[in-house]
Amino acid sequence: MMRYSEEGETLKDNTKCATIRANLKMCLLQSDCCKIYKRTPRECLRSKDKNVPDECYALHKTFFDCKHSIIDGRRRFRGPKGGY
């Protein structure tokens, strides 16, 4: 998995899914959908734009699973899904 962070950079947000969220955000911001067509990351995801890489959609699914595992009582004790 590609990481979208600089060397020595840390996140202010230390919640369980913060790293996945930051990677998703950077992936979307670096896509042609946001750069060239000047859309917001949310618009790019919702419109299923072909200029958004498949990796961003995979990160979106991983982020959803991570957030879902926090509130799902069955998975709460196993920890969040997704790679950190």
C-alpha positions in Angstrom: 0.0 0.0 0.0 1.3 3.4 -0.9 1.7 5.9 1.9 0.9 9.6 1.3 3.0 11.2 4.0 6.3 13.0 4.3 9.3 11.6 6.3 9.0 12.5 10.0 5.5 13.9 9.6 3.0 13.0 12.3 -0.8 13.4 12.5 -2.5 15.6 15.0 -5.5 13.2 15.0 -4.6 10.1 16.9 -7.9 8.2 16.6 -7.9 4.6 15.4 -8.7 5.3 11.7 -6.8 8.6 11.3 -4.0 7.1 9.3 -6.3 5.5 6.8 -8.4 8.7 6.6 -5.2 10.8 5.9 -4.1 8.3 3.2 -7.5 8.5 1.5 -7.6 12.2 1.6 -4.1 12.5 0.0 -5.0 9.9 -2.6 -8.1 11.8 -3.6 -6.3 15.2 -3.6 -3.6 13.9 -5.9 -6.1 12.4 -8.3 -6.9 14.1 -11.6 -10.5 14.5 -10.5 -9.4 17.0 -7.8 -6.4 18.5 -9.5 -7.6 19.1 -13.1 -11.4 19.2 -12.7 -11.4 21.1 -9.4 -13.9 18.9 -7.7 -14.0 18.2 -4.0 -12.8 14.7 -2.8 -16.3 13.9 -1.7 -17.7 14.7 -5.2 -15.1 12.6 -6.8 -15.9 9.6 -4.6 -19.7 9.9 -5.0 -19.7 10.4 -8.7 -17.4 7.3 -9.2 -15.2 9.4 -11.5 -13.0 7.4 -13.8 -10.1 9.7 -13.0 -9.9 8.5 -9.4 -7.5 5.6 -9.0 -8.7 2.2 -7.8 -6.4 2.6 -4.8 -8.5 5.5 -3.5 -11.7 3.3 -3.7 -9.9 0.6 -1.8 -8.8 3.1 0.9 -12.4 4.3 1.1 -13.6 0.7 1.7 -10.9 0.1 4.3 -11.8 3.4 6.0 -15.5 2.4 6.1 -14.6 -1.0 7.6 -12.4 0.6 10.2 -15.1 3.1 11.3 -17.7 0.3 11.3 -15.5 -1.9 13.4 -15.3 0.8 16.1 -19.0 0.9 16.6 -19.7 -2.8 16.0 -19.7 -4.6 19.3 -18.7 -7.9 17.9 -15.5 -6.5 16.4 -14.7 -4.0 19.1 -12.5 -6.4 21.0 -10.7 -7.6 17.9 -9.6 -4.2 16.8 -10.2 -2.1 13.7 -9.8 -3.7 10.3 -7.3 -2.4 7.8 -3.6 -2.0 7.6 -1.8 0.6 9.5 
